[in-house]
Amino acid sequence: LRDFLLVYNRMTELCFRHCVCNLNYRLLTGREESCLDSCAARLVRANHRLMGSYVGLVPALLQRRAAEHGALAGPSGLPA
């Protein structure tokens, strides 16, 4: 949850700084709103691609760590 909130806050700040240029009005202009929509959509798509790659790599990484840990432990299962 913490990581999700950090990503969400970072995305919000990045898109706000990129798209909102006039703070004199309470509501967003149409241009600002469409910019924010496309900015958020781009970042969400990029995050989904990144998470998809991460999920694909995690099993191999865990297997490699387990093999390294087994090699370090020695035949008795205790650290050498």
C-alpha positions in Angstrom: 0.0 0.0 0.0 2.8 2.4 0.9 4.5 1.8 -2.5 1.3 2.3 -4.3 0.7 5.6 -2.5 4.2 6.8 -3.3 3.8 6.0 -7.0 0.3 7.6 -7.0 1.6 10.8 -5.3 4.6 11.0 -7.7 2.4 10.6 -10.7 0.0 13.2 -9.4 2.8 15.7 -8.8 4.4 15.0 -12.2 1.2 15.4 -14.2 0.1 18.5 -12.2 3.4 20.3 -12.8 3.3 19.3 -16.5 -0.3 20.2 -17.3 -1.6 22.9 -14.9 -0.1 26.3 -15.7 -2.7 28.7 -14.4 -3.7 28.6 -10.8 -6.1 31.7 -11.0 -9.2 29.6 -11.5 -10.8 27.1 -9.2 -11.7 24.6 -12.0 -9.4 23.1 -14.6 -9.6 24.3 -18.2 -10.5 21.8 -20.9 -6.9 21.7 -22.1 -5.5 21.1 -18.6 -8.0 18.3 -18.0 -7.2 16.5 -21.3 -3.5 16.9 -20.6 -3.9 15.4 -17.1 -6.0 12.5 -18.5 -3.4 11.6 -21.1 -0.5 12.1 -18.7 -2.0 9.8 -16.1 -2.9 7.2 -18.8 0.6 7.2 -20.1 2.1 6.7 -16.7 -0.4 4.0 -15.8 0.4 2.1 -19.0 4.1 2.4 -18.3 3.6 1.2 -14.7 1.6 -1.8 -16.0 4.3 -2.7 -18.5 7.0 -2.4 -15.8 5.0 -4.5 -13.3 4.4 -7.1 -16.0 8.1 -7.4 -16.6 8.8 -7.5 -12.9 6.3 -10.3 -12.3 8.0 -12.3 -15.1 11.4 -11.9 -13.6 10.7 -12.5 -9.9 10.4 -16.3 -10.1 13.8 -16.6 -11.8 15.3 -14.2 -9.3 13.9 -16.1 -6.3 15.1 -19.4 -7.7 18.6 -18.0 -8.3 18.7 -16.6 -4.7 17.6 -20.0 -3.3 20.3 -21.8 -5.3 23.0 -19.3 -4.1 21.8 -19.7 -0.5 21.9 -23.5 -0.9 25.4 -23.3 -2.3 26.6 -21.1 0.6 25.0 -23.3 3.2 27.1 -26.4 2.3 26.1 -30.0 2.4 24.9 -30.1 6.0 22.6 -27.1 5.5 24.6 -25.0 7.8 26.7 -22.0 6.7 30.3 -22.9 5.8 
